Amino acid sequence: MSKSPLDAFFIGRATAEAVIDRIEETVTDALSALGKFDAEQREHIRTLVETILEKAEQQKGTVTTDDGDIEPDELQETIDNLRAEIAHLKSELQQYRDQ
């Protein structure tokens, strides 16, 4: 009779240790998988950003229109000229409306 409670104690203790070990393994595996997933996602994002920046750099050099290639300086000059024409047309339209 005295041996049975002692056996039960050690069986319970061994069971608790086995369960704790199994929980540790599961948590460690889950954290490892999460870390691996995070690293893979960061790599995918880095690759995507590099691709986007490369394409942007390629397109930055020249802008293609129906007339052909325009250098960035020429594009800015064209935009400025169009803005000036719009301002001139607005003032003429205002003068026409005032008559």
N, C-alpha and C positions, 0 to 999 in steps of 0.2 A: 504494500500500500504506500509506503513512503517512497518507493522508487517511481511510481506512476506520476505523481505531481512533478517530480524532478525531471522525468522524461518529457512531460508536457511542456515544462518551462523551456528546456533546450530545443525542443521541436518548434515551439513558438518563436523562440529567438532566431533559430536558423531560418524559419519561414520569413520573418521580418527582414533579415539581412538579405535573403534571396530576392524578395520583392523590392527592397531598396536598390539592390544592384541592378535589377531589371529596369527600374524607373530611371536610374542614372544612365544606363545604356540608351534607353529610348530618348531621353532628353538630349543626350550628347549627339545621337544620330540626327535628331530633328534640328538641332542648332547647326550641325555640320551641313545638312542639306540646305538650310536657310542661308548660311554663309556662301555656299556654292552658288545658289540661285542668285543671290545679291551680286556676287562677282560677275556672273554671266550677264546679268542685266546691265551692269555698269559697262561691261565690255561692248555689249550691243549698242548702248547709247553713245559710247565714245566713237564707235565705228560710224554710226549714223551721223553724228556731229561732224566727223572728219569728211564724210561724203558730201554733206551739205556745204561745208566750208570750201571744199574743192570746187564744187559746181558754182558756188557764188563767186569764187576767185576767177574761174574761167569766164563767167558772164560779165564780170566787172570790167574786163579789158575793153570789150566792145559791146555795143548794143545793136542788134540787127533790126532794121526796119525794111519797109518795102523798097526804099531807095538804095539800100545796101548798108554797109557798115558805117557807123558814126562813132567817132572817138568821144570819150566822156566830156572833153572840153567843148567840142562842137555841139554835143547834146545840150549842155548847159546854155550855150549861146542861143541855140534854137528855142529853148524854153523861155529865155529872157526876151527874145524877139516876139514870141507868141504872146507873152504877158503884156508887152508894150502895145502890140496890135489890139489886144482885147481892151486895154485901158483907153486907147484912142477911139475904138468903136463905141465904147460905153459913153465917152464924152460926146461923140457925135450924135448918138441916140438920145442922150439927155437934151442936147441942143434942139434936136428935131421935136422932141416931146414938148419943150418949152415954147415952141412957135405956135 
